[in-house]
Amino acid sequence: MNDKLFSAISLCRKAGKLCMGMDVVKEKAFSGEAKLVLLASDVSERSERQARFACGDCGVRVAKLPYTMEELSRVTGKAYGILAICDGGFSRMIEKLLGS
């Protein structure tokens, strides 16, 4: 488990820049607020397809996390499989951590 990545997602949530759930994430993508969409490793194929389709139309990058929904629930409080980062700085930091 990449503790820095997990900490960055937690910090993003505490800053109020993390949106959770399919409907909210799609809304943020369409409005241009979402900078990066993150998918849990165990999200359903249907949900992943929907998220990638919505984000592809809006030019929002989608990345798959090395965490399950259960692991992400430690940050979110509930078992969400789809998260949106709504801040450019946080999205760049998380993308950098995903790349390393």
C-alpha positions, -999 to +999 in steps of 0.1 A: +000+000+000+014+034-010+010+054+022+018+087+005-010+082-020-034+072+007-024+103+027-028+126-003-064+114-009-071+118+028-057+154+027-078+162-004-109+150+014-101+171+045-096+201+022-131+196+008-118+189-027-128+152-029-162+142-044-175+107-041-200+086-059-210+081-096-236+108-099-216+135-081-184+126-100-202+128-134-217+161-124-183+175-115-168+162-147-195+178-169-192+211-150-154+211-154-147+210-117-132+175-117-095+175-125-089+138-120-112+108-115-100+078-094-114+043-096-111+017-069-094-015-080-126-035-074-151-011-090-176-029-113-169-029-151-202-011-157-193+017-133-158+020-148-172+022-183-197+049-173-170+069-156-145+066-185-173+076-210-184+106-190-148+118-184-137+111-219-163+135-232-150+162-208-113+156-211-109+145-175-082+119-168-092+086-152-068+065-131-073+032-114-061+031-078-043+002-061-070+003-033-103-016-030-135+002-020-131-012+015-096+003+018-108+037+004-136+037+030-110+045+056-107+079+039-142+084+027-162+069+055-183+049+031-175+023+004-172+045-028-155+031-059-154+064-078-138+096-066-132+130-082-103+153-073-116+189-078-083+208-073-055+211-098-027+209-072-041+178-055-047+162-089-011+168-100+003+155-067-018+123-069-009+117-106+028+121-096+023+095-068+005+072-091+034+074-116+060+065-091 
